[in-house]
Amino acid sequence: MTPLFCTLDSERIADLIRSAERFVCYAGPGIQIAPAQAMCEVASRLGVEMVTVALDFDERVMRMGYGDMDAVEVLRSASVMVHHASGLRAALVLVDDEGYLFTPTALFLEPEPGHGQAANAMRLSAEQRREALARLSPAAKAIAVAQARTATEREHIASLPVEIGTKPIGDEQFERVDGSLKEAPPVQFDLARQVRVFSAYLQYVELKLTGAAIQRHRLAIPPSILTLGGGKDIEGRLRTTFDLIEKGDKLSSKKLEDDLNGIRKNFTPSLGKDHGRVVLKSAKPHLEERLDAFKAKLETHQQGVAAELQTHLNESRQQIIDYYLQRVIDNPPDVLLGQLLNPPTKEDAQLWLNAELDRVFPRAEDLIHRMQLEVRYKDVTFETLNRPDFLESVRVVFPRVDWDKAYAEFRAAGEAE
């Protein structure tokens, strides 16, 4: 008994088409190169009018891997009329007295099934074949009428409505789709499938705490002040730059940085300097929980800093002013002398020093607003996966995961018939 369900891939469809003695009808979202070439051979034997093709000719279809632009070009070059049927997703192939309804493969998602791997097609009965021909398109209906064996059958077929709207693919439409695909070419489908295997397991992640390390903030002393000279009484903080906050101050971000480093170590191990840090997708919810808790700590730190930072900044500014005040009075810089009618007073010196420091001293509000946790996720790429040390690095940092299984899936996803 002939099975009802079977497997159809591009090569088997091409073989079926080459067996045609009367007509070929093909409808689907797209068409691959092997069936298209087979149709051209049949068209040269039986005439182009005996080959009917209806596709959803859209760049999205090509990007999903339902069809191939080269296949459409081959058909058009052979004068086979290709019709556009918008939104078509089921597929149909009819050849003489044999026909199948089948699910086409989106190569972006998976390779075509090999023989016996997956039953993606259903054999149609004679009545179903006639109905499908009649309802597909005017061209297919004309073939069905011509193939009718009795007047009654011919009359019945003629009365059936065409259900799939189609129109010929013109040069303008072809060039528009072709131009879009050349401008932004589709990914190689086998590579995209391989990337998705490891994308289900891993994601690159970068955690960066910015603006919180106030203890490391330094400001450049304006040259106009530096030329006044100096001594050694605050030499530890004051050279050409000045530490805004003294080392070991309670406003330091060291505790926050230690907490974030702990999160990095526990959830985002490094694969090496050439790979970066990764997180297991299964562990990502836990990582997100820890980061939410860390953000709460950061907000608390900001609030604590806000209460005292401006006082610290004012004290630091005053230290510089006190350090240089007498020097300005004793040896006023030319830029100050050029603005005064008389030798500078203490008030003049203070005003000038404050004005110079205004240009370099930050406000506490600005420093606090810069404190933030930056979290960036990136998916793995094919180039990354193919680095010779990638899999071994993953094995080392995640020894409890069955990477042999993942690698087998990775190899299978890249196989092309």
Secondary structure as GFF3:
##gff-version 3
##sequence-region A 1 417
A	DSSP	beta_strand	5	6	.	.	.	ID=ss1
A	DSSP	alpha_helix	10	18	.	.	.	ID=ss2
A	DSSP	beta_strand	24	28	.	.	.	ID=ss3
A	DSSP	alpha_helix	33	46	.	.	.	ID=ss4
A	DSSP	three_ten_helix	48	50	.	.	.	ID=ss5
A	DSSP	beta_strand	51	55	.	.	.	ID=ss6
A	DSSP	alpha_helix	59	64	.	.	.	ID=ss7
A	DSSP	alpha_helix	69	77	.	.	.	ID=ss8
A	DSSP	beta_strand	82	84	.	.	.	ID=ss9
A	DSSP	beta_strand	91	95	.	.	.	ID=ss10
A	DSSP	beta_strand	98	102	.	.	.	ID=ss11
A	DSSP	beta_strand	121	123	.	.	.	ID=ss12
A	DSSP	alpha_helix	126	136	.	.	.	ID=ss13
A	DSSP	alpha_helix	138	147	.	.	.	ID=ss14
A	DSSP	alpha_helix	151	159	.	.	.	ID=ss15
A	DSSP	beta_strand	167	168	.	.	.	ID=ss16
A	DSSP	alpha_helix	171	183	.	.	.	ID=ss17
A	DSSP	alpha_helix	189	199	.	.	.	ID=ss18
A	DSSP	beta_strand	202	210	.	.	.	ID=ss19
A	DSSP	three_ten_helix	214	216	.	.	.	ID=ss20
A	DSSP	beta_strand	218	220	.	.	.	ID=ss21
A	DSSP	alpha_helix	223	226	.	.	.	ID=ss22
A	DSSP	beta_strand	241	243	.	.	.	ID=ss23
A	DSSP	alpha_helix	254	267	.	.	.	ID=ss24
A	DSSP	beta_strand	278	280	.	.	.	ID=ss25
A	DSSP	three_ten_helix	281	283	.	.	.	ID=ss26
A	DSSP	alpha_helix	284	330	.	.	.	ID=ss27
A	DSSP	alpha_helix	334	337	.	.	.	ID=ss28
A	DSSP	alpha_helix	346	358	.	.	.	ID=ss29
A	DSSP	alpha_helix	364	369	.	.	.	ID=ss30
A	DSSP	beta_strand	372	378	.	.	.	ID=ss31
A	DSSP	alpha_helix	382	385	.	.	.	ID=ss32
A	DSSP	alpha_helix	390	397	.	.	.	ID=ss33
A	DSSP	alpha_helix	403	413	.	.	.	ID=ss34
###
